Amino acid sequence: MTLRQRSIGRLRAHWKLAWSPLGLSFTAYGNVLYETPQQDLGRVLFWCGCVIAIGGLPALKRFVDEDPLREGNQKVALLVGFMLLFLVPAVTTAGKVVWGAAQTTDYRGAATSLGLIYFVIPLAVRWVEPQDFALRRLPGRIQRAAIFRTVANAAGIGAVAAFLSERFATTYPAPLISTALTLMAAMAVVTHKTFARVRKLCTQTHIDVMNLLRAMDELDDAKRRARATGKLKNLLPRPRTGYESGDKHADKRMEVRRSWDALKLDLRTTVDSGYRLLGLPFLAADAIAELEGKVLVEIEATDFDIANAVRDDLRAILNACEGRIDVLA
């Protein structure tokens, strides 16, 4: 099947998914028009949007039920929907600015909505982030953290621009040009720093996971040698002295513990911001605790084959970081 045929097939199967966001857009725009001379048009758009959005809910439910990973993204979709609703005044104001019809109240509404987005998104990201399938969702978790941080920064800078425009657009219009350029440069800088932080954290995490895997391999080799030595001792015609593995690979155990401690710091580090209250950790605390339990079980286990589970989890972290490795970040 060609790419064109596959794309057409997916479009035919899921085209009704556009109903809900399209209906919400009509509803939001109709709500904005309701306070203007086009009140009748706003009322029609509002109710038509409600009908269209409700009509798309069955298709949305079928799409979510097809994949268990999609079910946990409902809160994320809800946050994006509310964010788009708050962006309506800002987009409307931007359109009026282009046409030269913006008023002071338009700038005030845009500044308020963008300011709310800036303050709410960092607090809401942890609440909307799915808690199930932590490692399978890890690539999306990292990407969402960076994108939401970028959107929050853009909203904050936009709020400042709207606030300045409200106060000085009519009295001092000329300095606003240089101010706009400064704000655009600031947006470029903070966006670069956000994604550079993501790449740097993923690079360091990849390095520490590889160190932990190597330490675990060396511990397994020590366990194999200790097991072989124990079998040889059993053949000797003297009382058995026991399985003396502690003294022989205690240093390997400590190396695994040190490697895990370094990796644990990476996993607890926030992806998008250095401020922990406003950032999203690389992994949730429950997922870190579960992974730590598997590592400790592997350290104390006499059967080295029991480490397969934790190795699969560590390789999942490697796969999530591979696309974002940058040693020069």
Secondary structure, DSSP 8 states (H G I E B T S, - for coil): --HHHHHHHHHHHHGGGGHHHHHHHHHHHHHHHTTSS-HHHHHHHHHHHHHHHHHTHHHHHHHHHT-HHHHTTHHHHHHHHHHHHHHHHHHHHHHHHHHT---HHHHHHHHHHHHHHHHHHHHHHHHHS--SSTTTTHHHHHHHHHHHHHHHHHHHHHHHHHHHHHHHTTT--THHHHHHHHHHHHHHHHHHHHHHHHHHHHHHHHHHHHHHHHHHHHHHHHHHHHHHHHHHHHTSSS-------HHHHHHHHHHHHHHHHHHHHHHHSBSS-S-GGGS-BSS-HHHHHHHHHHHHHHHH-S-GGGGHHHHHHHHHHHHHHHTT--TT-
